[in-house]
Amino acid sequence: VSVGGMIALDFAAQHPERVDRMIVMDTAGKIGNDEGWNTRIGTLRAHGMGHLADAILERWFAPSADADIRAVGNNMLRRSPLEGYIGTCEAIRDADLRPTLADIRIPTLVLVGADDGATTPELVAGLAAALPNARFEKIANAGHLPGWEQPEATANAIKRFLKETEAAAKSRYDIGMGIRRQILGDAHVDRSTANATDFDADFQRFITEFAWGTAWNGGTLDKPTRHIITLALLAALGKEHEFAMHVRVMQNAGSTPAQLKEALHQVAIYAGVPAANTAIGIAKKIFAEETETAH
């Protein structure tokens, strides 16, 4: 909510692999301008929190807000440490997240109180429009803190979003598991699943959903091409165990030794002859074993 929403937006932009859904309320990529924040900071330093409390609260709450809720907000605001509040004002003043919003592609619910005077519905709608995968909703008869004034309506909006996006996340996991089994084989996946503990269960779900369900799914590349790219990267990075595993499942992926041969030439040029030479040795050994088994 508000400055917390800005923190969430910044985190999601910097660490996309760690966030799969997001809910932000009454916030934006850029809130206010330098002149407005500097004026507020100067007034606070000169006169203290109490001097601006009424004006701030007027922008926070809808005209219909309950008197008790207003009293709680008033008490909280007046008791806030002056330097902490000023530091927050400075952080908001200096933050401009607009250049990174287009990079946040996760499902996002953007809520705003219809009577918010601090971050207006128009401002928050602009945030939703800048996010590639966002839904915008207004909460009627609420200001800057919809969860305070309209807790039921706010909770219902959140629950709808979580329910719908949970189904999407489950679908991505199911797709990933299907591709993972297709490429690596049921036996390998069953072993990995059976051996999972509380320590790595989340990791197993993560790689299924985001590696196999995302990087290996959609887009314009077919599976053989993705597999050859994977083999080339594993060879270049010296990941011998994983490289050998993927060589053994080339037939499942539809890639061929001839394609791998060409890819390893690229590895030799752009990642180094030793890396390519090691990968060639591993591949030759596996191909020889498979030929012997076939005979």
N, C-alpha and C positions, 0 to 999 in steps of 0.2 A: 504494500500500500504506500503510495506517495514516494518518499525518498527510498523506502524499501523496494518499491517497484523498480526504481532506477538501478539499485544495486543488483536486483535479479536480472534485469536486462543486460547490464554490463557483464555479469557472470556468464549468462547464456551465450553472449557473443564471444567471450574469451575462451569458454570451455564447452563447446557444443556437444562433445562426446559425453558430458556428465549431466546433461539435462534432456529429458525426453518430452516433458510438457511444462507449461508455465501458466500461472494465473497472476495478472497484475491489475491493480485497481487504482484509479484516480492518480495516474502518473503519466509521464511522457518522456520522450528522448531529450527534450530541452524544456525546462520550466522557467518562465520569467526571463528577465534580462539583467545585465550587470547593474544598470542604474537603479532598478527597483530593489534588487537585493542589497546593494551598497547603502541605499537610503534606509532600508530596514535595519541593517547591521549598525549603522551610525546611530539611529534612534535607540536601539537596544542598549548600546554601550553608554549612551548619555542618560537614559531614563530607566533602564531595567525592563524585565519581562512584563511586569504589570501594566506598563504604559501602553503596550500594543495588544494585550491579551484580548480585549473586547473586539478590536478590529479583525484580529486573526480568526476568532471564533465565529464572527459574523459570516466569514467566507467558508467556514468549515461545515456549518449545519444548515439543513433545509428550514424554511420558515415553520414547517410543521413539527420540528424536532421537539421531543419531550423535554420538559424543563429539567428533569433529573439527569438526562444524558448531557444536556448543556452544562450542568453543574459539574459533572465528572470531568468533562473536557476542560472546563475553566480551571478546576483544581489541578489537573495534570499539567496544563500549560504553565500556570503561574508558578508551580513548584519545579519546573524544569531548570536545570543548572544553566545559567546565562551563557557561559563559555561553550557548553555543549550545544546549545541551541544555535549560537552564532557560528560555531564550526560546521553545523549541518547546513546553515544558510550558505556559507562559503562553498561547501561541497556541491550543493545544488547549483549555485551560481556558475561554478567553474565546469560543471559537467555538460557535455554535449554528445549524446549517444547517437544522434541522428545518422552519422556516417556508417554505423555498424548495424543498424536495424535490419537492413535487407539481408544480412547474413544469418539472422535468427529464423530458421526455417521450421522449428518445432511447432506443434499445435499450441496456440496461445489463446487464452481467454482474456479479453480486455474489458474490465467493468468500470463503470463510472456512475456516481450518483447524479441523477438528473438535475439536481439543484446545487451541484458543486461550484463554489465560487473561487476556489483556490486553483484547481486544475479543471477547467471548464469542460463540459461534454464535447465541445468542438475541438479543444486541444487533444483530449484523449482519443477522440475518433481519428484524429490525424496520426496518432501513434499506431492504432489498429490498421489504418490504411498502409502504413509504411512496413508493417510486418507481413511477410509473404503468406503466412498460414495462421491468420488471427481471426477471431470472432469478436465482434463488438456488441456489448449489451449495456443498456441503461437500467439503473435501479431507481424506480419512481420514489418520490418523497424521501430522498436521501441526498446528503451533501458529500463532503470529502471523505467521510468514513461510513460507507454503506453498511458494513458489518455491525456498526453501533446502532444506526437508526432503523435499518431494515434487515435484521439478522436472518429472518426466515427466507425472504426473497433472495438475499445474497447467497445463503447456503444452498438454496434450490438451484440457482444458476451454476454454482460450483459443482454440485452433484451431477447435473446434466452433462456438463463438460467432461468431468472425470469418467462418467459411465461411457460416453461416446468415444472418448479417446482411448480408454482402456481396451475397447473392442478393436480399435485400429492397431494398438500396440500388440495385442494378442495375435492379430492377423499377421503382422510383420514377423512375429516370433514363429508362427506356424509356417509361413513362407520360408523363413530362414532355415528352420529345421528340415523342411523338405529338400531344399537345395543342399544343405550340409550332408544329408543322407545320400542324396544322389551322387555327389562328388566323392565323399570320403567312404561311403558304404555303411550299411547298417551296423556291421560288427564293430567298426571303429567308434561310431557315435554311441552305440550301446555301452561299450566299455567306458567311454568318457563320462557318460551319464551315470553309470553304475558306480564309478569310482569317485563321483563328486561328493564332497562333504559340505558342511556349513561354510567352510573357509573359501571354497571355490564355486559354490553353486551359483552365486550371483554372476561370477565371471563367465561360467558356461552359458548362462542366459544372455549375457552381454554380447559374447561373440556370435551366438546364434542369431540374435536380433539385429545387430549392427554390422557384423562382418558378412554373414551369410544372407541375412534378410534385407540388407541395404546395399553394401558394396557389391554383392554378387547378384543383385536384383534390380530390374528396371534399367532405364537409360538406353543407350544405343549399342553397347557392346554385347556380343553373344558370349555364351559360356566358354567356348574354346579360347577365344581371345582373352577373356578375363583370366583363364587358367594359365596361359602362356605369360601374361603380364605378372601373375603371382609367382610363377616359377623363376622368371627373370629377376624379380625383386628379392626373392629368397636367396637366389644364387649371389646376387650383388652384395647382400647384407651378410653373407656367410652363415645363414641359418640352415645348416646341413641336415639336421633331423627333419625339419619341416619340408625342406626341398626334396629329400628322399621320399617322404610320405606322399607328396604331390606328384612325383614322378610315377609312383606305383598306381596312382588312380587316373592317369592320363586318359585311358579309354573311357572311364566314366564321364570325364569332362568333355570328351570329343576332341581333345588336342592330340597332336601327333609328334613322334620323335623328330620328324623333319622340321616342324615348326620350332621345337625346342632347340634344335641344332642352330637355327638362324638366330633365335633369341639369345643364345649363349655367345654368339659372335658379337652381338650388340653389348652384352655384359662385358666381354673382353675389352672392347673399345672404350666404353663409358664408365666402367666400374673397376677395370683392372684384369689383367691376364690371370693372376693367381686365383681370383674368385671364380672366373670362368673355368679354369683348368680343374679346380677342385670339383665344381659342379659336373663337369664332363665325366670325370672319373666316377662319381657317384651314379650318374645316369647310365654309363656303360656297364657298370656292375649289375645294376638292376635289370637292364635290358637282357644281359647275358643270363641272369637267373631265370627270367621269364621265358627265354627261349629254351633253356634246358628243361624247365618244368613242362613246357608245351610238348617237348619231344619225349 
